[in-house]
Amino acid sequence: MAVRPVSRMLQRVLRSSVRSCSTGAPVTQHRPGEPSQTAAEELSRRRQFLREHAAPFSAFLTDSFGRQHSYLRISLTEKCNLRCQYCMPEEGVPLTPKADLLTTEEILTLARLFVKEGVDKIRLTGGEPLIRPDVVDIVAQLRQLEGLRTVGITTNGINLARLLPQLQKAGLSAINISLDTLVPAKFEFIVRRKGFHKVMAGIHKAIELGYSPVKVNCVVMRGLNEDELLDFVALTEGLPLDVRFIEYMPFDGNRWNFKKMVSYKEMLNTLQQQWPELEKLPEEESSTAKAFKIPGFRGQLSFITSMSEHFCGTCNRLRITADGNLKVCLFGNSEVSLRDHLRAGASEEELLRIIGAAVGRKKRQHAGMFSIAQMKNRPMILIGG
């Protein structure tokens, strides 16, 4: 049976009250330089409380392994104003005809349905979502959905400084900015376009407007930017950034090679040699990131270990591509067209059965990096991150 907004509201009330209900005492805040054990114990108690008191979750968004999918990523466009090497083939990609892309109303109809079923976080992706003319209006309309806790966006940052004041006013609550180098000339080589200073302006605008942390996504590729790990982490000393180092992943057309991939443990070892005091932070149960902090630094750093240490067991993510296909796994090539069913006049109940069947077929874990590299899948730009 579908979960109604009141159930999501109850979960939020439970989350806000867990501090007093689970321990009977104030939560001990973790401070830089202090052991993180207290914070980890508090997180464990909070999870236990939520498990015991949480509202029912939609069966349609729960897979056969019990994973509850409360996080939806929606691609707003296949177009991008950059040509990042790991995302798009050098020759570009054939774009879907405009008539076959989801309309704004179709995006909002699907978002409304997923939120009604228990999704409480939506991230807008692309392509580059900020080149879509009505992106501010989409954010504003998503923000009106009862039960939706977070509206985030992943952007290359080129248009961010200009649009962020409007996006913030519309209700944008989280920002991820892609930046793979701090060297302007290397930036042009990686993304095949100019724009480094615009991206940096976008990062500083986000900080100025109070976003904290501002997440900076860095895809690490051997022979290209692994020599900048220390420079990226140094940014977190004075800025409220979460620099997220992402293992290089195989997608169609990005010429992935195992030798180019720098593993999480190799990156961590490099950083620990410079900062032996680097400390591990507690993680949320469905987090994709292994988070660390250097005591005394304002920001933190994280690792997205999709290849070397996958996190499939706690995955809570679903994706809708710009042309309306539901992908239950980033690395899977199985898709179902929600657009076609919407345009054929499917009822809400019929759509839920289609979604539930797709979620139910989700595999326990992805096939592994070597198998993924041989599989047919979309280029990253046509998936939506």
C-alpha positions, 0 to 999 in steps of 0.5 A: 500500500502506498505511503501517504505524506503523513508517514514521511512527516512522522519520520521527520518528527522521529528524526528530530526527536531522537536526540532526547528519546534515544538517549535521554540526554543531549547529543555529544557533538564531535569536535575536531581533534577528539575521538569520533567514537561518541559520534559513531555510538550516537549514530548507531543509537539513532539508527536503532531508534528509527528502525524500531519506530519508523513509518512503513515504507512503500513496497513499490520502492523496496527491492527483493533484498530489503533496500528502501529507495528514498533517493531519486536522481532526475536528469533534466537534459542530455546537453552539456556545455563541457566535454569531460573526458570521463563523461562524454566521448570526444566526438560527442553523443547523439542526442535524443529528439526533443519530443522524446525527452520528458517535459517539465510536467512529466518530470513533476508528475513522476517526482510527485509519484515517487515522493508520495511513495517515500522518496525524500531526496531528489537530485537534479542532474544532466548533462548540465542541469543549469542550462535548462531554461526552467531549472529554477521553476522546477526546483521551486515546484519540487520544493512544494512537494510534501514529504520531500526533505532535500532538493539537490543539484549536481553541476559543472559550476559554469552557470552556478554563480549567476543562477544560485541566488535564484535557485536558493530562493526557489528552495535548492538545499544541496549542491555538488560541483564537479571540479577535477583540477585546480590548474586552469590549463589542465582544466581545459584539457580535461573538459575540452572547454574553458571555464575554470574561473567560472567554476571557482566563482560558483564554488565561492558563491555557494559558500557566500550564500551559506551552503555548508558543506559545498560538495566538490566532486573530483574524478581521480585519473592516474597520470592526469590529476592524482598529483593534486590530491594534497592541493584539493584537501588543503582547500578544506583547511579554510573553506567549508568544502566536502572534497569527494574523490571519485574512483574512475568508473567505466562508461560507454565512450570514456576509454576506461582503463584499470591502470588509470583508476586510482583506488580509494586505499591508494589515495588514502595512503597518500593523504595519510603520509601528509596528514597522519592525524586524518580521522574517519567520520561516522557514516549514514547507513546509505551513504556512498562516501567514506568521510574523513576530516583533518582536525582543525580544518573547516571542511572534510574529504570523502571517497566514492569507492564504487569500483574498489569497495562497492556500497551496493548493499545499502544503495537507496538510489534510483535514476530517471534519465532525461528521456524518461527511462528508470534505471535502478542501477547506475552500472546496469543496462536494464531500463524501463520507459516511464515516459512511454507509459505516461504518454499512453495514459497509464494510471498512477496504480499502473505506473507504481506496478511498473516501477515496483517490478523494475525495483524488484528486479534490481540485483544484489550488486553490480557486476564488478569493474572489469565486467562493467567495462565490457557491458553495453551501457549509456555514456555517463552524460546520457545517464545523469550521474 
